[in-house]
Amino acid sequence: MTSFEGDDDAMRFQRQVAAVTLPPSRLTADDLLAEGQRARRRRRGRSVAASVGALVLTAGVVVGIGAYLPEGGGGGTTPAVGAGPLTPSPTTPAARRPCTVEPLALPHGAVDGAVNAGSPNGRYLAGFIRTKTEPGAPAWWNGSRVQRIPVSGTGEAKGVNDSGTVVGGSGSRAWTYANGKLTKLPLPQGYTAAEANAINDRGQVAGVLFGGGRVAAAVWHGTGADARVEVLKAPKGGAMAFGISDSGIVVGRLNEGGLYRWDAEGRGSRLAPPGGTTHGHVAGAQGEWAYGAADVSSGDGTTPDPQMTRRDDGVYVSAAPRAAVLWDLRTGAASAVGDGQVGAVNARGQLVVNGPDNTVVLREPDGSQRELPLPDSTSRYAYALSGDGTRIGGTSKNQPVRWTCPV
């Protein structure tokens, strides 16, 4: 077991940025409160503090790190993706057979779990599992086999590439896991904590650094303890990185608010949400695309208050209407492609949309889509899509699942 100790800088930073919009996660408020009582020094917050899997306290409301879960639920020329209506009519092409769904295995002692990400080749999935005594432990799936990742304390696996290298965070450190070996990623001078949020097939890792009241988006060029760390330049206030494409484009958000992208040379620029939306959230990148969601503006052009509601499974979500959004990283153009949130996209422009009505659909570049079969539960969502569009990973309530969609 490897133990990652925290630091006071991370705790101070958490209090400073507790109101920042968070990317999706699946640990619940009740679990995290209990864990906080058992581990006084464990960091709290996801993507705004050095720990993985705890709480954010904002405006007097206790918000689980799933705060922006949707309510209820290879290569070649990249096709263009049009904006499309906010609620396109689901269609099932006659030539395609229906998708099927199956539960994923859980390791001995686990009571439930969730999928956070998947590899483009569709072989690997990454996420976390829970036991009766642990609110969250990182895990990964290699086909039908599941394995815990040996970290001490609460943590999650947040990304995995085609080589099976997994990245995530636990305590106050970012780590990689490959070939049975856990490696802590290095911290540059002046920073005391980090989290890793994504990895591409070149072995570049995107994440966040913390220290001295500062926050910075970062890229580790390599997955070993000697990896070179690049601190990405951003406007005053710092930034966070949530995704990285195979070409090295990084996407994230500014701490002061607003979406951001960095090209492969580290040059930054803002990403705007589509017209009629605001408070965008970018969750990741694949191929020439970034994906996420944005709040829909009210009719008079003002922004609805991002009120939070608690679902039956204990996860807090945004009550504001949400638009699923896709960004073309070549041009910066944003398109609303449905209601809810884009959970994953592949290089071909296929994507999965988690709808506000507790549906999950696989959307083709031409706008046609197939609704995925869903086990009976109060929450279902998908966060992994293979490069050929045939394998999708996600969670139905608290059960990790895989969908298979024949071409």
C-alpha positions in Angstrom: 0.0 0.0 0.0 1.1 3.5 -0.7 0.1 6.3 1.7 -0.4 9.8 0.3 -0.3 12.5 3.0 -2.0 15.9 2.6 -1.0 19.4 3.2 -2.4 22.6 4.7 -2.1 24.5 1.5 -4.6 22.2 -0.2 -7.1 22.8 2.7 -6.7 26.6 2.4 -7.2 26.4 -1.3 -10.3 24.3 -1.0 -11.9 27.0 1.1 -11.0 29.6 -1.5 -12.4 27.9 -4.5 -15.3 25.9 -3.0 -17.8 27.5 -5.4 -16.1 26.3 -8.6 -18.3 24.1 -10.9 -17.2 20.5 -10.6 -16.8 17.8 -13.2 -18.9 14.6 -12.8 -18.2 12.0 -10.1 -20.3 9.4 -8.4 -19.4 9.4 -4.6 -22.5 10.5 -2.6 -22.7 13.1 0.1 -23.6 10.6 2.9 -20.5 8.5 2.1 -18.2 11.5 2.0 -19.4 12.9 5.2 -18.8 9.6 7.0 -15.3 9.4 5.5 -14.5 12.9 6.5 -15.3 12.0 10.1 -13.0 9.0 10.0 -10.1 10.8 8.4 -9.6 14.4 9.7 -6.7 15.2 7.4 -8.2 13.7 4.2 -8.6 16.4 1.6 -12.2 17.3 0.6 -13.4 18.3 -2.9 -12.9 17.1 -6.4 -11.0 19.1 -9.0 -10.9 22.0 -6.5 -8.7 20.3 -3.9 -6.0 17.7 -3.8 -8.2 14.9 -2.6 -10.5 12.8 -4.7 -13.9 11.9 -3.5 -15.2 14.3 -0.8 -17.4 17.4 -0.4 -17.7 20.9 -1.6 -19.5 23.4 0.7 -21.0 26.2 -1.3 -23.5 28.8 -0.4 -24.5 26.8 2.7 -25.4 23.7 0.7 -23.6 20.4 1.0 -22.8 19.3 -2.6 -21.6 15.9 -3.4 -18.8 15.7 -6.0 -21.4 14.5 -8.5 -22.7 18.0 -8.5 -22.8 18.2 -12.3 -24.1 14.7 -13.1 -27.0 15.0 -15.5 -30.3 15.0 -13.7 -31.6 11.4 -13.6 -29.6 9.9 -15.3 -9.7 5.4 -34.6 -8.4 8.0 -37.0 -9.3 9.2 -40.5 -11.0 12.4 -41.5 -13.1 13.8 -38.7 -16.7 14.4 -39.8 -18.4 17.7 -39.1 -21.0 17.8 -36.3 -23.9 20.1 -36.6 -25.7 21.9 -33.8 -29.0 20.0 -34.1 -32.1 20.6 -32.0 -31.8 20.5 -28.2 -34.0 17.5 -28.1 -33.5 15.5 -31.3 -35.9 12.7 -32.1 -34.2 9.3 -31.3 -33.9 7.1 -34.4 -32.7 3.6 -34.8 -31.3 2.8 -38.2 -32.9 -0.4 -39.5 -29.5 -1.8 -40.5 -28.2 -1.7 -36.9 -28.9 -4.3 -34.3 -30.1 -3.1 -30.8 -27.5 -2.3 -28.1 -27.3 -4.7 -25.1 -26.2 -4.0 -21.6 -24.4 -6.1 -19.0 -23.2 -5.5 -15.4 -19.5 -5.4 -14.7 -17.8 -7.5 -12.1 -16.9 -6.0 -8.7 -13.9 -7.2 -6.6 -14.4 -9.2 -3.5 -15.9 -7.1 -0.7 -17.2 -4.4 -2.9 -20.9 -3.4 -2.6 -21.1 -1.1 -5.6 -19.0 1.2 -7.9 -19.0 3.5 -10.9 -17.2 4.0 -14.2 -15.5 7.4 -14.8 -13.6 6.9 -18.1 -12.5 4.4 -20.7 -9.8 3.8 -23.2 -10.4 4.5 -26.9 -9.9 0.9 -27.9 -12.8 -0.1 -25.6 -10.8 -2.6 -23.6 -10.2 -0.7 -20.4 -12.5 1.2 -18.0 -11.6 3.2 -14.9 -13.5 4.3 -11.9 -14.0 3.4 -8.3 -15.6 0.8 -6.0 -17.0 1.0 -2.5 -17.0 -1.4 0.4 -18.9 -1.3 3.7 -15.9 0.5 5.2 -14.5 2.5 2.3 -16.5 5.2 0.5 -14.3 5.1 -2.6 -11.3 3.1 -3.8 -9.9 3.3 -7.3 -10.4 0.4 -9.6 -10.1 -0.5 -13.3 -11.6 -3.1 -15.6 -9.6 -5.0 -18.2 -12.4 -6.6 -20.3 -14.5 -8.6 -17.9 -11.8 -8.6 -15.1 -11.8 -6.0 -12.4 -8.9 -5.0 -10.1 -8.5 -2.6 -7.2 -5.7 -0.1 -7.4 -3.6 -0.3 -4.2 -3.8 3.2 -2.7 -4.3 4.2 0.9 -7.4 6.4 1.6 -10.2 7.5 -0.5 -9.5 7.8 -4.3 -10.7 7.4 -7.8 -9.3 6.4 -11.1 -10.2 9.1 -13.6 -8.6 8.1 -16.9 -7.1 5.2 -18.8 -5.4 4.9 -22.2 -5.1 2.1 -24.8 -1.9 0.8 -23.1 -3.9 0.2 -19.9 -2.2 3.0 -17.9 -4.6 4.4 -15.4 -4.4 7.8 -13.7 -6.1 9.3 -10.7 -5.8 10.8 -7.3 -5.7 9.9 -3.7 -4.9 11.9 -0.6 -3.0 14.9 -1.9 -1.1 13.1 -4.8 -1.6 12.3 -8.4 -0.6 8.9 -9.6 -0.3 6.5 -12.5 -0.8 2.8 -12.4 0.6 0.4 -15.0 1.7 -3.2 -15.0 0.8 -3.6 -11.3 3.0 -0.6 -10.2 1.7 2.5 -8.6 3.8 5.7 -9.2 3.4 9.1 -7.6 3.7 11.8 -10.2 6.3 14.5 -9.3 5.4 17.9 -8.0 7.2 21.0 -9.3 8.8 23.4 -6.9 6.2 25.5 -5.0 3.4 23.0 -5.2 2.5 20.5 -2.5 -0.5 18.5 -3.9 -1.9 17.4 -7.2 -4.6 15.3 -9.0 -4.5 13.6 -12.4 -7.7 13.8 -14.4 -6.9 12.3 -17.9 -4.2 10.5 -20.0 -3.8 10.3 -23.7 -2.2 7.5 -25.8 1.2 9.4 -25.9 1.4 9.0 -22.1 0.7 12.7 -21.4 -1.3 13.3 -18.2 -3.5 16.3 -17.6 -4.4 17.5 -14.1 -4.2 20.2 -11.4 -1.5 21.4 -9.0 -2.0 23.0 -5.6 0.3 24.9 -3.2 0.7 28.1 -1.4 -2.9 29.1 -2.1 -2.4 28.6 -5.8 -4.0 26.4 -8.4 -2.5 25.6 -11.8 -3.4 23.3 -14.8 -0.5 21.0 -15.6 0.6 18.3 -18.0 3.0 15.6 -17.0 5.0 14.5 -20.1 5.4 10.8 -19.1 4.0 8.5 -16.5 7.0 7.8 -14.3 8.3 9.5 -11.1 10.8 11.4 -13.3 8.1 12.8 -15.7 8.6 16.4 -16.8 5.9 18.6 -15.4 4.7 21.6 -17.5 2.7 24.2 -15.6 0.3 25.7 -18.1 0.0 29.5 -18.4 -3.4 30.9 -17.6 -4.9 34.3 -16.6 -4.5 35.5 -13.0 -6.3 33.2 -10.6 -5.1 29.9 -12.1 -6.8 27.1 -13.9 -7.7 23.4 -13.8 -7.2 20.8 -16.6 -9.8 18.0 -17.1 -8.9 16.4 -20.5 -6.1 16.0 -23.0 -6.4 14.8 -26.6 -3.8 12.5 -28.4 -2.5 15.6 -30.2 -1.8 17.3 -26.8 -4.6 19.8 -26.7 -5.7 20.3 -23.1 -9.1 21.5 -21.9 -10.3 22.8 -18.6 -11.5 25.9 -16.8 -10.2 29.0 -15.3 -10.5 29.3 -11.5 -12.0 32.8 -11.9 -14.7 31.3 -14.2 -14.8 30.4 -17.9 -13.7 27.5 -20.1 -10.1 27.3 -21.4 -8.0 25.3 -23.9 -4.3 25.0 -24.4 -2.7 23.9 -27.7 0.1 21.4 -27.9 2.6 24.2 -27.4 0.9 25.4 -24.3 -0.7 28.5 -25.8 -4.0 29.2 -24.1 -7.4 30.6 -25.3 -10.9 30.7 -24.0 -13.7 28.3 -25.1 -17.2 29.9 -25.3 -20.4 27.9 -24.7 -23.1 28.0 -27.4 -25.4 30.9 -27.8 -28.3 30.8 -25.4 -26.3 29.0 -22.7 -23.9 30.0 -20.0 -21.8 28.5 -17.1 -20.3 25.9 -19.4 -18.5 22.8 -18.1 -15.9 21.0 -20.2 -15.4 17.4 -19.1 -12.8 16.0 -21.5 -11.4 15.8 -25.0 -11.0 13.1 -27.6 -9.8 13.5 -31.2 -10.7 17.0 -32.4 -13.5 17.4 -29.9 -14.1 18.6 -26.4 -17.3 17.8 -24.6 -19.5 18.7 -21.6 -22.5 20.8 -20.9 -23.8 24.3 -20.3 -26.7 25.8 -18.4 -29.6 27.1 -20.6 -30.3 30.8 -20.2 -33.7 32.0 -19.3 -35.9 33.7 -21.9 -34.9 37.2 -20.8 -31.2 36.4 -21.3 -30.4 36.2 -17.6 -28.8 33.1 -16.1 -30.9 30.9 -13.8 -29.5 30.4 -10.3 -27.6 27.0 -10.3 -29.8 25.6 -7.6 -28.8 22.1 -6.4 -31.3 19.2 -5.8 -30.6 15.8 -4.3 -31.6 12.7 -6.2 -32.9 9.5 -4.6 -29.4 8.0 -4.7 -28.0 10.9 -2.6 -26.1 12.7 -5.4 -26.6 16.5 -5.8 -27.2 17.8 -9.3 -27.9 21.1 -11.0 -31.6 22.0 -11.2 -31.0 24.4 -14.1 -31.9 23.2 -17.6 -28.7 21.9 -19.2 -27.6 21.6 -22.8 -25.2 18.8 -23.9 -22.3 20.6 -25.7 -19.6 19.6 -28.2 -16.7 21.9 -29.0 -14.7 21.7 -32.3 -11.1 22.2 -31.1 -10.0 23.1 -34.6 -12.2 26.2 -34.7 -13.5 26.6 -31.1 -17.1 26.4 -32.3 -19.6 25.1 -29.8 -22.7 23.1 -30.7 -25.7 22.1 -28.5 -26.4 18.5 -29.4 -29.1 17.6 -26.9 -30.6 18.1 -23.5 -28.4 17.0 -20.6 -24.7 16.4 -20.8 -22.2 14.8 -23.2 -20.6 12.0 -21.3 -18.0 10.9 -23.9 -17.0 11.4 -27.5 -14.7 9.5 -29.9 -12.5 10.8 -32.7 -15.2 9.9 -35.3 -17.6 12.4 -33.7 -19.9 9.8 -32.2 -21.0 10.7 -28.6 -23.1 9.6 -25.7 -25.6 12.0 -24.2 -26.9 11.6 -20.6 -30.4 13.1 -20.8 -32.3 14.9 -18.1 -35.1 12.3 -18.4 -32.9 9.5 -17.2 -32.0 8.3 -20.7 -28.7 7.6 -22.4 -28.3 7.8 -26.1 -25.6 7.1 -28.6 -25.6 10.0 -31.1 -24.1 9.7 -34.6 -22.3 12.5 -36.4 -25.4 12.9 -38.7 -27.6 13.5 -35.6 -29.3 10.1 -35.7 -29.2 8.3 -32.4 -30.0 5.1 -30.6 -31.3 5.0 -27.0 -29.4 2.6 -24.9 -31.2 -0.1 -23.0 -31.3 0.8 -19.3 -31.6 -1.4 -16.2 -34.4 -0.2 -13.9 -32.8 2.4 -11.6 -33.1 6.0 -10.5 -29.9 7.1 -12.1 -28.0 6.0 -15.2 -25.2 7.6 -17.2 -22.4 6.8 -19.6 -18.8 8.2 -19.4 -16.8 6.0 -21.8 -17.1 5.4 -25.6 -14.8 3.3 -27.7 -13.3 4.7 -30.9 -15.5 2.5 -33.1 -18.7 3.3 -31.2 -19.4 -0.3 -30.3 -18.6 -0.2 -26.5 -19.8 2.2 -23.9 -19.0 2.2 -20.2 -21.1 3.7 -17.4 -23.2 3.2 -14.3 -26.7 2.2 -13.6 -27.5 3.5 -10.1 -24.4 2.1 -8.3 -23.6 -0.8 -10.6 -20.9 -0.4 -13.2 -22.2 -1.5 -16.6 -21.0 -1.9 -20.2 -23.1 -1.5 -23.3 -22.4 -3.2 -26.6 -23.7 -1.6 -29.8 -23.2 -3.7 -33.0 -22.4 -1.7 -36.1 
